[in-house]
Amino acid sequence: MSTNKPYALAGMTPQSDPQLAAATGDAVQSNAATLRKSRYRFVILALITVVLALSTGDRAALSVAGADMGKELGISSVEMGYLFSAFSWAYVIFLIPSGWLTDRIGSKRSMMLAVTVWSCFTVMMGLVHFIGMIVPLLLALRFLLGAAESPVGPASGRIIAAWFPSSERGIAGAIFNSAQYLSLALFTPIMGWLCFTYGWEYVFIIMGAIGLVIGALWWKLYYLPINHPKINEAELEYIRAGDGLVDLESIKTKADNNGKGMKLSEIGQLFRSRMLVGIFLAQYCITSITWFFMTWFPIYLVKERGFDILQAGFIAAIPALCGLVGGVSSGFISDLILKKSGNLSLARKIPITVGLLLSACIILCNYANSATWVVVLMSLAFFGKGFGSMGWTVVADTAPKELIGTTGGVFNAFGNTAGIITPVVIGYILQTTGSFDGALLYVGAHGLIAVACYWLVVGRIQRFELNKQH
């Protein structure tokens, strides 16, 4: 006998009693409001976006401070190229281990540890001139910074897969990826002002202090979907029904209970998938474009186009804002295509293709005679790069459930190999030719190669299943 229908005991019905009908209607409305799904997944998305923005700002701090540091400390173009590259050496080396570690200890702890440690290294970079041996010490600190930042990508890939259904991953991945543009738009002018007003060392000290605050906020606010104290059952079921891996931690626990550690044979299966290898190669090309903007772009504006560092900081924010618009809009368009067509491959590949073709506009800067046209073309290229950067969404769509963090680590390692190669290649181009013309041609060609990878190598985009017999 239902306690929700006391009128049944008295032989009454809502139809026979108007007051009872009104009360029943209020109860139904109240129950409907209770069942309306909460939206805490977007709070979590905001958190990982802020963390990625911070990590991008910290790794780009050297590009803003670099011109003044070079003059004051006697750092050459080639040495600066190696300083930019040192970050990526560590980032690439530690990405796969950090992805595996994230799969083992969870995203909350790995991200907290990463933010705290890399923020301390950032502060130390602002103090190198008090110690001496400038270039070797900076190389060491840049290497350690790269190692400390390596868990961000794998942990975020797990978070998107756990918190978002497949129908919203395009938007979630695009917003998350747009953090790098938000970072450049927000932090570059601030860092430029700090450098111009107080000196290059304050760029690192202030950015490191901001990081320690964000680390504390992360520890307080982040939860897994099944552990979040405020998420309601409607949102949890909505995520679960849409292929959201809300029980990702239980998957890890079952694997641990069965005695499974990181198996090289499982990682090897990732490289036997033509789809995943194509995605990895394309990410290398896309990240080459990213690393130009995060390393040499402010120096290009100062040395090639005659701006001072304060002007360069604000001008560099304009293409970054365009990248932000492109990055966010591509997610909405991708999910709209998926909704209309039901074809996941087309929904992801069309924005990637359009965006990366536009990114090749960077080559046209070689033929621009005015600073205005340079800003316009760089803005168009950065918009395209943002519009086409859907790699983390594709990883969330394709990674095997048991190895999402590890797959994210491999993906990010491939991509950031470009961070090792691109800054050094550009440094040698500059030293050899004295011009950025060859550098812009080198960077722009990578967008075209990435498009070819998605259409000629990747094939159908779908969830990769591990072969359990290996």
C-alpha positions in Angstrom: 0.0 0.0 0.0 1.5 3.3 -1.1 2.1 5.9 1.6 2.2 8.6 -1.2 -1.6 8.1 -1.7 -3.3 8.5 1.7 -6.5 9.5 0.0 -6.9 5.8 -1.2 -7.5 4.8 2.4 -10.5 7.1 2.7 -11.9 6.1 -0.7 -11.1 9.5 -2.1 -9.6 10.4 -5.5 -8.0 13.6 -6.7 -10.9 14.0 -9.2 -13.5 13.9 -6.3 -11.7 16.5 -4.2 -10.4 19.8 -5.8 -8.2 20.7 -2.8 -6.7 17.2 -3.0 -6.2 17.6 -6.7 -4.3 20.9 -6.2 -2.1 19.4 -3.5 -1.4 16.4 -5.7 -0.4 18.7 -8.6 2.0 20.6 -6.3 3.6 17.3 -5.2 4.0 16.2 -8.8 5.6 19.5 -9.7 7.9 19.3 -6.7 8.9 15.8 -7.7 9.6 16.9 -11.3 11.8 19.7 -10.0 13.7 17.2 -7.8 14.3 15.0 -10.9 15.6 17.9 -13.0 19.2 17.1 -13.5 21.9 19.3 -11.9 24.7 20.7 -14.0 27.8 20.2 -11.8 29.6 18.6 -14.8 30.1 22.2 -16.1 31.6 23.3 -12.8 34.1 20.4 -13.2 34.8 21.5 -16.8 35.5 25.0 -15.5 38.0 23.6 -13.0 40.0 21.7 -15.6 39.9 24.6 -18.0 41.4 26.9 -15.4 44.1 24.4 -14.6 45.0 24.0 -18.3 45.0 27.8 -18.7 47.4 28.1 -15.8 49.7 25.4 -17.1 49.8 27.1 -20.6 50.5 30.4 -19.0 53.4 29.0 -17.0 55.0 27.3 -19.9 54.6 30.4 -22.0 56.0 32.8 -19.4 59.5 32.4 -20.9 58.2 33.6 -24.3 57.1 36.9 -22.7 60.1 37.3 -20.5 62.5 35.9 -23.1 63.3 39.1 -25.0 64.3 41.0 -21.8 66.0 38.0 -20.3 68.0 37.5 -23.4 69.3 41.0 -23.3 70.0 41.1 -19.6 71.5 37.6 -19.2 73.1 37.2 -22.6 71.0 34.3 -23.9 71.3 33.7 -27.7 68.5 32.7 -30.1 69.7 29.1 -30.2 70.0 28.9 -26.4 66.5 30.3 -26.1 65.3 27.6 -28.5 66.8 24.9 -26.3 65.2 26.5 -23.2 61.8 26.4 -24.9 62.5 22.8 -26.0 63.7 21.6 -22.5 60.1 21.8 -21.2 58.9 19.4 -23.9 61.6 16.9 -23.4 60.4 16.2 -19.9 56.8 16.7 -20.8 57.0 13.9 -23.5 59.2 11.6 -21.4 56.8 11.7 -18.4 53.5 11.8 -20.2 53.0 8.1 -20.5 54.1 7.3 -16.9 52.0 10.2 -15.6 49.0 8.8 -17.6 49.5 5.4 -16.0 49.9 7.0 -12.6 46.7 9.0 -13.0 44.9 5.8 -13.9 46.2 4.3 -10.6 45.8 7.2 -8.1 43.0 9.1 -9.7 42.7 12.6 -11.2 42.2 14.6 -8.0 45.5 13.6 -6.4 47.6 13.6 -9.5 46.3 17.1 -10.6 46.8 18.6 -7.1 50.4 17.3 -6.9 51.2 18.6 -10.4 49.8 22.1 -9.9 51.7 22.5 -6.5 55.0 21.3 -7.8 55.1 23.1 -11.1 54.1 26.4 -9.4 57.1 26.1 -7.1 59.4 25.6 -10.1 57.9 28.6 -11.9 58.7 30.8 -8.9 62.3 29.5 -8.9 62.8 30.6 -12.5 62.3 34.1 -11.4 65.2 33.8 -8.9 67.9 32.3 -11.2 69.9 35.5 -11.6 70.7 35.4 -7.8 72.4 32.0 -8.2 74.4 32.1 -11.5 75.0 29.5 -14.2 71.9 31.0 -15.8 71.4 28.8 -18.9 72.1 25.4 -17.2 69.9 26.3 -14.3 67.1 27.5 -16.5 67.4 24.3 -18.6 67.0 22.2 -15.5 64.0 24.2 -14.2 62.3 24.1 -17.6 62.8 20.3 -17.7 61.3 19.9 -14.2 58.4 22.2 -15.1 57.7 19.9 -18.1 57.8 16.8 -15.8 55.4 18.4 -13.3 52.9 19.6 -15.9 52.7 16.2 -17.6 49.7 14.8 -15.6 47.3 17.6 -16.7 46.4 16.2 -20.1 45.9 12.5 -19.1 43.9 13.5 -15.9 41.7 15.9 -17.9 41.0 13.3 -20.6 39.8 11.0 -17.8 37.7 13.7 -16.3 35.9 14.5 -19.6 35.3 10.8 -20.2 33.9 10.4 -16.7 31.8 13.6 -16.4 30.3 14.0 -19.9 28.1 11.9 -22.2 29.4 11.4 -25.7 26.7 13.9 -27.0 28.4 16.7 -25.0 32.1 15.7 -25.3 32.6 17.9 -28.4 31.5 21.0 -26.5 33.4 19.9 -23.3 36.6 19.0 -25.2 36.5 22.3 -27.2 35.9 24.4 -24.1 38.7 22.6 -22.3 41.1 22.9 -25.2 40.2 26.6 -25.5 42.0 27.1 -22.2 45.3 27.5 -24.0 43.8 30.5 -26.0 42.1 31.9 -22.9 45.5 31.6 -21.1 47.3 33.5 -23.8 44.6 36.1 -24.1 44.5 36.6 -20.3 48.0 36.0 -19.1 50.1 37.4 -22.0 49.0 41.0 -21.4 49.4 40.6 -17.7 52.9 39.0 -18.0 53.9 41.7 -20.6 52.8 44.4 -18.1 54.7 42.8 -15.3 57.8 42.4 -17.4 57.6 46.0 -18.7 56.8 47.6 -15.3 58.7 45.5 -12.7 61.1 43.3 -14.7 61.1 39.8 -16.2 61.6 38.0 -12.9 58.2 39.0 -11.6 56.5 37.2 -14.5 57.6 33.9 -13.0 57.1 34.8 -9.3 53.5 36.1 -9.8 52.5 33.2 -12.1 53.8 30.7 -9.6 51.9 32.3 -6.7 48.7 32.2 -8.7 49.3 28.5 -9.3 49.5 27.7 -5.6 46.1 29.4 -5.0 44.5 27.4 -7.9 46.0 24.1 -6.5 44.2 24.7 -3.2 40.9 25.4 -5.0 41.3 22.3 -7.0 41.6 20.1 -3.9 38.6 21.6 -2.3 36.2 21.6 -5.3 37.0 18.5 -7.5 35.1 15.2 -7.1 34.4 12.1 -9.2 30.8 12.0 -10.4 29.8 9.1 -8.1 31.3 10.9 -5.1 30.2 14.5 -5.7 28.2 15.7 -2.7 25.8 17.9 -4.7 25.2 16.0 -8.0 21.7 14.5 -8.2 20.7 11.1 -9.5 19.2 12.6 -12.7 22.5 14.1 -13.8 24.4 11.0 -12.8 22.1 8.8 -14.9 22.2 11.2 -17.8 26.0 11.0 -17.9 25.9 7.2 -17.5 23.3 6.7 -20.2 25.4 8.7 -22.6 28.5 6.6 -22.3 29.9 8.7 -19.5 32.3 6.6 -17.5 31.0 7.7 -14.1 32.4 4.5 -12.5 35.9 5.0 -13.9 37.5 4.5 -10.5 35.8 1.2 -9.9 37.1 0.0 -13.3 40.6 0.9 -12.0 39.9 -0.8 -8.7 38.8 -4.0 -10.4 41.9 -4.0 -12.5 44.0 -3.6 -9.4 42.2 -6.4 -7.6 43.0 -8.7 -10.5 46.7 -7.9 -10.2 46.9 -5.8 -13.3 49.5 -3.1 -13.5 50.7 -1.2 -16.5 51.2 -3.8 -19.3 53.4 -2.9 -22.2 51.4 -5.3 -24.3 48.3 -3.2 -23.7 50.1 0.0 -24.6 51.4 -1.8 -27.7 47.9 -2.4 -28.8 47.3 1.3 -29.0 50.1 1.5 -31.7 48.5 -1.3 -33.7 45.4 0.7 -34.1 45.6 2.7 -37.4 42.9 5.0 -36.1 44.8 5.9 -32.9 48.2 6.2 -34.7 46.6 8.7 -37.2 45.2 10.7 -34.3 48.6 10.8 -32.6 50.4 11.9 -35.8 47.9 14.6 -36.4 48.3 15.9 -32.9 52.0 16.2 -33.4 51.3 18.6 -36.4 48.7 20.6 -34.5 50.9 21.0 -31.5 53.7 22.3 -33.7 51.4 25.3 -34.5 50.6 25.7 -30.8 54.3 25.8 -29.8 55.1 28.5 -32.2 52.4 30.7 -30.6 53.5 29.7 -27.0 57.2 30.3 -27.6 58.4 32.4 -30.6 55.3 34.5 -31.4 55.9 37.4 -28.9 59.6 37.4 -29.9 58.5 37.5 -33.6 56.4 40.6 -32.8 59.4 42.3 -31.1 62.2 41.3 -33.4 60.5 41.1 -36.8 57.7 43.6 -36.5 59.3 46.2 -34.1 56.9 46.2 -31.2 58.1 46.7 -27.6 57.3 43.9 -25.1 54.3 45.7 -23.6 52.7 46.2 -27.1 53.6 42.6 -28.0 51.8 41.3 -24.9 48.6 43.0 -25.8 48.8 42.4 -29.5 49.4 38.7 -28.9 46.1 38.5 -27.0 44.1 39.4 -30.2 44.9 36.1 -32.0 44.6 34.2 -28.8 41.0 35.6 -28.4 40.3 34.5 -31.9 41.6 31.0 -31.0 39.3 31.0 -28.0 36.3 31.8 -30.2 37.3 29.1 -32.7 38.0 26.5 -30.0 34.6 26.9 -28.3 32.5 27.2 -31.4 33.9 24.1 -33.0 32.6 22.0 -30.1 29.0 23.3 -30.6 29.2 22.7 -34.3 30.7 19.2 -33.9 28.0 18.2 -31.5 25.3 19.7 -33.8 26.7 17.7 -36.7 26.6 14.6 -34.6 23.0 15.2 -33.5 21.9 15.8 -37.1 23.8 13.1 -38.8 24.5 10.5 -36.2 28.0 10.1 -37.8 30.7 10.6 -35.2 33.5 10.6 -37.7 32.1 13.4 -39.8 31.1 15.4 -36.7 34.7 15.4 -35.5 36.6 15.5 -38.9 34.7 18.4 -40.5 35.6 21.1 -37.9 39.2 19.7 -37.7 39.6 20.0 -41.5 38.1 23.5 -41.8 40.1 24.8 -38.9 43.5 23.4 -39.9 43.2 24.6 -43.4 42.6 28.1 -42.0 45.6 27.7 -39.8 47.9 27.6 -42.9 47.1 31.4 -43.3 50.1 31.9 -41.0 52.3 31.5 -44.1 50.7 34.6 -45.7 52.3 36.8 -43.0 55.5 36.5 -45.0 53.9 38.7 -47.6 52.2 41.2 -45.3 53.7 44.7 -45.4 51.9 46.2 -42.4 51.5 45.2 -38.8 47.8 45.4 -39.2 47.7 42.7 -41.8 50.0 40.5 -39.7 47.6 40.7 -36.8 44.7 39.9 -39.1 46.3 36.9 -40.6 47.7 35.6 -37.3 44.2 36.0 -35.8 42.6 34.0 -38.7 45.3 31.3 -38.4 44.8 31.1 -34.6 41.0 31.0 -35.0 41.5 28.1 -37.4 43.9 26.3 -35.1 41.4 26.6 -32.3 38.5 25.5 -34.5 40.4 22.4 -35.6 41.9 21.4 -32.2 39.4 18.7 -31.1 42.1 16.1 -30.2 41.0 15.7 -26.5 37.4 15.2 -27.6 38.5 12.5 -30.1 40.6 10.8 -27.3 37.5 10.7 -25.0 35.6 9.2 -28.0 38.2 6.5 -28.9 40.4 5.6 -25.9 39.8 2.1 -24.4 37.9 2.4 -21.2 40.7 0.7 -19.2 43.5 3.0 -20.5 41.9 6.4 -20.9 44.7 8.1 -18.9 47.4 6.1 -20.6 46.0 6.8 -24.0 45.8 10.5 -23.2 49.4 10.3 -22.1 50.5 8.7 -25.4 48.4 11.2 -27.4 49.9 14.1 -25.5 53.4 12.7 -25.7 53.2 12.5 -29.5 51.8 16.0 -29.7 54.4 17.6 -27.5 57.3 16.0 -29.3 56.6 19.0 -31.5 57.5 21.1 -28.4 61.0 19.5 -28.5 61.5 19.9 -32.2 59.7 23.1 -33.3 61.3 25.7 -31.0 64.8 24.4 -31.8 64.2 24.3 -35.5 62.9 27.8 -35.5 65.9 28.9 -33.5 68.3 27.5 -36.1 66.2 29.0 -38.9 66.5 32.4 -37.3 70.2 32.1 -36.7 70.8 30.8 -40.3 68.6 33.2 -42.2 68.0 36.1 -39.8 64.3 36.0 -40.7 61.1 34.4 -39.6 59.9 33.7 -43.2 61.1 30.1 -43.2 59.8 29.5 -39.7 56.2 30.6 -40.7 56.3 28.3 -43.7 57.5 25.4 -41.5 54.7 26.0 -39.0 51.9 26.5 -41.5 52.7 23.3 -43.4 51.9 21.2 -40.3 48.2 22.2 -40.4 47.9 20.7 -44.0 49.7 17.5 -42.9 47.3 17.1 -39.9 44.3 17.3 -42.3 45.8 14.6 -44.4 46.3 12.3 -41.4 42.6 12.5 -40.3 41.3 11.7 -43.8 43.9 9.2 -45.1 45.0 7.4 -41.9 42.4 7.7 -39.1 39.4 6.3 -40.8 36.3 5.7 -38.7 36.3 7.3 -35.3 35.0 4.8 -32.6 35.8 3.4 -29.2 38.9 1.1 -29.4 38.5 -2.2 -27.6 41.6 -3.9 -26.0 42.2 -7.5 -26.9 42.1 -9.2 -23.5 44.0 -12.3 -24.6 47.3 -10.3 -25.1 
